[in-house]
Amino acid sequence: MMCEYLIDSKIKYPLLMFIMFVLEPELFIAVIGFLLLTVKEFILEVFVFILKSGFVWIIRITHIYNLILAKKPLWLELIDDVNEATIATFYDNPAKCVTEIGHSAFNEEDLVTVEEYTDESTARAGHGKWVKIFEQGLPGELKDIANDKIYKRQYFE
């Protein structure tokens, strides 16, 4: 504790440092070593902070650039209820849109994937096509393109 006080007070006063160098050279060398270690640690902390900040800004700029280049919206969702059937068109993943139909006459457990699209305009047109089909009445069968299974219409009393 006393040694830290002496080091701190002798660092503040250059004349005392010269006297310390003449009278106590070992303590002077210890003070210089302490200063060098402190400065090295400070420089290292500053360097790491600048490096981390640089990486964060690169990631942010890349993310903003990718959002600017994206021509499609991040999410498309069209849902219509026609003749007790739910017709939903949405992005399954950013590369493809799908239209899925849910009705108890075809598959009670899950939605039936009936069509897949590569862009938003064809997805909107395909969704409209399926809405028109179901407005005219329920079709006799639906083919699930996800598993190539054909669901025949079931008639209930």
C-alpha positions as CSV (number, residue, x, y, z in Angstrom):
1,M,0.0,0.0,0.0
2,M,2.8,2.4,0.9
3,C,4.7,1.4,-2.1
4,E,1.8,2.2,-4.4
5,Y,1.4,5.7,-2.8
6,L,5.2,6.3,-3.3
7,I,5.0,5.2,-6.9
8,D,1.9,7.4,-7.5
9,S,3.4,10.4,-5.9
10,K,6.8,10.0,-7.5
11,I,5.2,9.6,-11.0
12,K,3.5,13.0,-10.5
13,Y,6.6,14.8,-9.7
14,P,9.5,14.5,-12.2
15,L,12.1,16.0,-9.7
16,L,11.2,13.3,-7.2
17,M,11.7,10.7,-9.9
18,F,15.2,12.0,-10.6
19,I,15.9,11.8,-6.8
20,M,14.4,8.4,-6.7
21,F,16.6,7.3,-9.6
22,V,19.7,8.5,-7.8
23,L,18.8,7.2,-4.3
24,E,16.7,4.1,-5.1
25,P,17.5,2.8,-8.7
26,E,15.6,-0.5,-8.1
27,L,12.4,1.3,-7.2
28,F,12.8,3.6,-10.2
29,I,13.2,0.6,-12.5
30,A,10.0,-1.0,-10.9
31,V,8.1,2.3,-11.6
32,I,9.2,2.4,-15.2
33,G,8.3,-1.3,-15.6
34,F,4.9,-0.6,-14.0
35,L,4.3,2.3,-16.4
36,L,5.2,0.2,-19.4
37,L,2.9,-2.6,-18.4
38,T,0.0,-0.1,-17.8
39,V,0.6,1.6,-21.1
40,K,0.7,-1.8,-22.9
41,E,-2.5,-2.9,-21.3
42,F,-4.2,0.3,-22.2
43,I,-3.1,0.2,-25.8
44,L,-4.2,-3.4,-26.0
45,E,-7.7,-2.5,-24.6
46,V,-8.0,0.3,-27.1
47,F,-6.9,-1.9,-30.0
48,V,-9.4,-4.6,-29.1
49,F,-12.2,-2.0,-28.7
50,I,-11.5,-0.5,-32.1
51,L,-11.3,-4.0,-33.7
52,K,-14.7,-5.1,-32.2
53,S,-16.3,-1.8,-33.2
54,G,-15.0,-2.3,-36.8
55,F,-16.4,-5.8,-37.0
56,V,-19.8,-4.6,-35.7
57,W,-19.9,-1.8,-38.3
58,I,-18.9,-4.1,-41.1
59,I,-21.8,-6.5,-40.1
60,R,-24.3,-3.6,-39.9
61,I,-23.2,-2.1,-43.2
62,T,-23.4,-5.6,-44.9
63,H,-26.9,-6.1,-43.4
64,I,-28.2,-2.7,-44.6
65,Y,-26.6,-3.3,-48.1
66,N,-28.4,-6.7,-48.3
67,L,-31.7,-5.1,-47.3
68,I,-31.3,-2.4,-49.9
69,L,-30.5,-5.0,-52.7
70,A,-33.5,-7.2,-51.7
71,K,-36.2,-6.6,-54.3
72,K,-38.8,-8.9,-52.7
73,P,-40.5,-8.1,-49.4
74,L,-39.3,-10.1,-46.5
75,W,-42.6,-11.8,-46.0
76,L,-45.7,-12.4,-48.2
77,E,-48.8,-13.7,-46.7
78,L,-52.2,-14.0,-48.5
79,I,-55.0,-15.8,-46.7
80,D,-58.6,-16.3,-47.9
81,D,-61.5,-18.4,-46.6
82,V,-63.6,-19.7,-49.5
83,N,-66.3,-22.5,-49.2
84,E,-65.0,-23.4,-45.7
85,A,-61.5,-23.8,-47.1
86,T,-58.5,-21.8,-46.0
87,I,-56.2,-20.8,-49.0
88,A,-52.9,-19.5,-47.8
89,T,-50.0,-18.3,-49.9
90,F,-46.8,-17.4,-48.1
91,Y,-43.0,-17.6,-48.2
92,D,-41.9,-21.1,-47.0
93,N,-38.3,-19.7,-47.2
94,P,-37.0,-16.6,-48.9
95,A,-36.4,-18.5,-52.2
96,K,-39.9,-19.9,-52.7
97,C,-43.6,-19.1,-52.2
98,V,-46.2,-21.9,-51.7
99,T,-49.9,-22.0,-51.7
100,E,-51.5,-24.4,-49.2
101,I,-55.1,-25.4,-48.8
102,G,-56.8,-26.6,-45.7
103,H,-60.2,-28.2,-45.8
104,S,-61.7,-31.2,-43.9
105,A,-62.9,-32.8,-47.1
106,F,-59.3,-33.4,-48.3
107,N,-56.9,-33.7,-45.3
108,E,-58.1,-33.2,-41.8
109,E,-54.6,-33.3,-40.2
110,D,-52.6,-30.8,-42.2
111,L,-52.6,-28.3,-45.0
112,V,-52.1,-29.6,-48.6
113,T,-49.3,-27.8,-50.5
114,V,-50.8,-27.4,-54.0
115,E,-48.4,-25.0,-55.8
116,E,-44.9,-23.5,-55.5
117,Y,-43.7,-20.2,-57.0
118,T,-40.3,-18.5,-57.4
119,D,-41.5,-14.8,-57.2
120,E,-44.1,-12.7,-55.7
121,S,-46.1,-11.8,-58.8
122,T,-46.6,-15.5,-59.8
123,A,-47.5,-16.3,-56.2
124,R,-50.2,-13.6,-56.2
125,A,-51.6,-14.9,-59.5
126,G,-51.5,-18.5,-58.3
127,H,-53.3,-17.6,-55.1
128,G,-56.0,-15.8,-57.1
129,K,-56.3,-18.9,-59.3
130,W,-57.0,-21.2,-56.3
131,V,-59.5,-18.7,-54.8
132,K,-61.4,-18.8,-58.1
133,I,-61.4,-22.6,-58.2
134,F,-62.8,-22.8,-54.7
135,E,-65.4,-20.1,-55.4
136,Q,-66.8,-22.3,-58.1
137,G,-67.0,-25.3,-55.7
138,L,-64.7,-27.8,-54.1
139,P,-62.5,-29.7,-56.7
140,G,-62.7,-33.5,-56.8
141,E,-59.0,-33.9,-55.6
142,L,-55.9,-32.0,-54.5
143,K,-52.4,-33.1,-55.2
144,D,-49.8,-32.3,-52.5
145,I,-46.6,-31.4,-54.3
146,A,-44.6,-31.7,-51.1
147,N,-45.1,-35.5,-50.9
148,D,-46.8,-36.3,-54.3
149,K,-49.9,-37.6,-52.6
150,I,-53.3,-37.1,-54.1
151,Y,-56.1,-36.3,-51.7
152,K,-59.6,-37.3,-53.0
153,R,-62.5,-35.2,-51.9
154,Q,-64.5,-36.9,-49.1
155,Y,-68.3,-36.4,-49.0
156,F,-69.9,-36.0,-45.6
157,E,-73.6,-36.5,-44.8
